[in-house]
């Protein structure tokens, strides 16, 4: 690395250090909320120095869509890309946070229009977070009751903008009980990743730097992530 390149990397690291990180992930723990029918999270102690072993470690068992996670196209699209096939550049970059007023049942294109009028256009390669406040219900029975969803019209508008990822703070961008799953089919069908069960979106500025780090599961339909946003 040249001296100039090293200085640029230092300036970049210093700039990120001026931002405030916000953890957007729910902790993985036994008894946590999972989608009905999906594997429950298990965390079993296998060895420990308190038992005379050299070190401590656990067996972890979970589904690909446990907790805060990303969906890959193959989740709904036969022959679609798996999570390990996604270019790493998709996981980090600029993110817009759309706000849905309390009591909103369906997040429509008006949310995008309002955001762009106030904060500028959403463009190709951007990530979009949809804040409905639903994550406050996490790990309660109310979390799996009918949640706010992303309309097919908003999903189509986001596709027109060329976004790379759309994440929600609900169990799904589609309506409770939907078998048509229009948002999943539109977004994943176009190669746009979907994030579900995100947390603390209400703490974010309109624009943030978002990082999401899925496990590179070969052929995986998704993966839990440690999602972090950096706000001014």
C-alpha positions in Angstrom: 0.0 0.0 0.0 1.4 3.4 -0.9 1.7 6.2 1.6 -1.2 8.2 0.0 -3.4 5.1 0.1 -2.5 4.5 3.7 -3.4 8.1 4.5 -6.7 7.8 2.7 -7.5 4.7 4.7 -6.6 6.5 7.9 -8.9 9.4 7.1 -11.7 7.0 6.2 -11.3 5.1 9.5 -11.2 8.4 11.4 -14.5 9.5 9.7 -16.3 6.3 10.6 -15.0 6.8 14.2 -17.0 10.1 14.3 -20.2 8.2 13.7 -22.4 6.6 16.3 -23.1 2.9 15.8 -26.6 1.6 16.4 -27.0 -2.2 16.7 -30.1 -3.2 14.6 -30.0 -6.9 15.6 -32.0 -8.7 18.2 -29.8 -11.0 20.5 -29.9 -14.7 19.8 -31.1 -16.5 22.9 -33.1 -19.5 23.8 -36.9 -18.9 23.9 -36.6 -16.1 21.4 -39.4 -15.4 18.8 -39.2 -17.6 15.6 -41.4 -17.9 12.6 -44.1 -20.5 13.3 -42.8 -23.9 12.2 -39.2 -22.8 12.0 -36.5 -24.4 14.2 -36.1 -22.9 17.6 -32.8 -21.4 18.6 -30.7 -23.7 20.7 -27.4 -22.9 22.6 -25.9 -25.9 24.4 -22.7 -25.9 26.4 -20.4 -28.6 25.1 -17.1 -28.0 26.9 -16.1 -25.6 29.7 -13.0 -25.0 31.9 -15.4 -25.1 34.9 -15.8 -28.8 34.1 -12.1 -29.4 33.6 -12.0 -28.8 29.9 -9.3 -26.7 28.2 -11.8 -24.1 26.9 -15.5 -23.2 26.7 -17.7 -23.5 23.6 -21.3 -24.2 22.7 -23.3 -26.1 20.1 -25.6 -23.7 18.3 -28.7 -24.8 16.3 -30.9 -22.4 14.4 -32.7 -21.8 11.2 -31.4 -19.6 8.4 -34.2 -17.1 9.1 -33.7 -16.9 12.9 -33.8 -13.4 14.5 -32.5 -10.5 12.5 -31.6 -11.9 9.1 -31.4 -11.5 5.4 -33.4 -13.4 2.7 -31.6 -14.4 -0.4 -33.4 -14.8 -3.8 -33.4 -18.6 -3.7 -35.8 -18.3 -0.6 -38.6 -17.7 -3.1 -37.1 -17.9 -6.5 -36.3 -21.4 -7.9 -32.7 -21.3 -9.1 -32.1 -17.9 -7.5 -28.9 -16.9 -5.9 -28.0 -18.2 -2.4 -26.8 -15.9 0.3 -23.2 -16.9 -0.3 -23.5 -15.8 -3.9 -24.3 -12.2 -3.0 -21.4 -9.8 -3.8 -20.0 -8.5 -0.4 -20.5 -4.9 -1.6 -24.2 -5.3 -1.2 -23.9 -5.6 2.6 -22.4 -2.2 3.3 -23.4 1.2 2.1 -25.7 4.1 2.3 -29.2 3.5 3.8 -32.4 5.5 3.8 -34.8 5.1 6.7 -38.5 5.5 5.7 -40.9 6.3 8.5 -44.4 4.8 8.8 -46.7 6.8 11.2 -48.0 4.9 14.2 -51.0 2.8 13.4 -50.0 2.4 9.7 -51.2 -1.0 8.4 -49.7 -0.7 4.9 -46.5 1.2 4.1 -47.2 2.7 0.6 -45.3 4.8 -1.9 -46.2 7.9 0.0 -43.6 7.0 2.6 -40.9 7.1 -0.1 -42.3 10.3 -1.6 -42.2 12.0 1.8 -38.6 10.8 2.5 -37.3 12.0 -0.9 -39.0 15.4 -0.6 -37.3 16.0 2.8 -34.0 14.2 2.4 -33.2 13.7 -1.3 -33.6 10.9 -3.8 -33.1 7.2 -3.1 -30.9 5.9 -5.9 -29.2 2.8 -7.4 -27.4 0.6 -4.9 -29.0 2.2 -1.9 -30.4 0.2 1.0 -33.8 1.0 2.4 -34.9 0.5 6.0 -38.7 0.6 6.8 -39.3 1.9 10.4 -42.8 1.0 11.7 -42.0 0.7 15.4 -43.0 -2.9 15.4 -39.7 -4.2 16.9 -40.9 -2.9 20.3 -43.1 -6.0 20.4 -40.2 -8.4 19.9 -40.4 -11.5 22.1 -44.0 -10.8 23.0 -47.1 -12.7 21.6 -48.1 -9.4 19.9 -45.1 -9.6 17.6 -46.7 -12.3 15.4 -50.0 -10.5 15.2 -50.9 -8.7 12.0 -48.0 -6.3 11.4 -47.5 -3.3 9.1 -46.4 -4.4 5.7 -44.8 -3.1 2.5 -47.3 -2.7 -0.3 -46.5 -4.2 -3.7 -46.6 -0.6 -5.1 -43.9 0.5 -2.7 -41.8 -2.6 -3.5 -42.1 -1.7 -7.2 -41.1 1.9 -6.6 -38.0 0.7 -4.8 -37.1 -1.6 -7.7 -37.4 1.4 -10.0 -34.9 3.2 -7.8 -32.5 0.3 -8.2 -32.1 -0.4 -4.5 -29.9 -3.3 -3.3 -31.6 -4.2 -0.1 -34.9 -3.6 1.7 -35.2 -4.3 5.5 -38.2 -4.1 7.8 -38.6 -4.2 11.6 -41.4 -6.8 11.3 -41.4 -10.6 10.7 -42.0 -10.0 7.0 -42.5 -7.2 4.4 -45.7 -9.0 3.3 -49.0 -9.0 5.1 -49.8 -11.4 8.0 -51.1 -14.7 6.6 -50.3 -13.8 3.0 -49.5 -16.7 0.7 -49.1 -14.5 -2.4 -46.1 -12.7 -0.7 -45.9 -10.0 -3.4 -43.1 -8.0 -1.7 -40.9 -11.1 -1.4 -41.6 -12.2 -5.0 -41.0 -8.8 -6.5 -37.8 -7.9 -4.6 -36.2 -11.3 -4.5 -37.2 -11.9 -8.1 -35.2 -8.8 -9.0 -32.2 -9.9 -6.9 -32.9 -7.4 -4.1 -32.1 -8.8 -0.6 -34.8 -8.6 2.1 -34.0 -8.0 5.8 -36.5 -9.0 8.5 -36.7 -8.6 12.3 -34.5 -5.5 12.4 -34.4 -3.5 15.6 -34.1 0.1 16.8 -34.8 1.7 13.4 -36.5 4.6 15.2 -33.1 5.6 16.5 -31.6 6.2 13.0 -31.1 9.4 11.1 -32.7 9.6 7.7 -29.4 8.6 6.0 -27.0 6.2 7.7 -24.1 3.9 6.8 -25.4 0.4 7.1 -23.4 -2.8 7.5 -25.0 -6.3 7.5 -22.8 -9.4 7.8 -24.5 -12.7 6.8 -22.9 -16.1 7.2 -21.7 -17.3 3.7 -23.9 -20.5 3.8 -23.4 -22.2 0.4 -26.8 -22.5 -1.2 -28.4 -20.9 1.8 -31.8 -19.2 1.5 -30.8 -16.6 4.1 -28.7 -16.0 7.2 -28.8 -14.3 10.5 -26.8 -11.1 10.5 -25.3 -8.6 12.9 -26.7 -5.4 11.4 -25.2 -2.1 12.5 -26.0 1.4 11.3 -23.7 4.4 11.8 -25.5 7.7 12.2 -24.0 11.2 12.4 
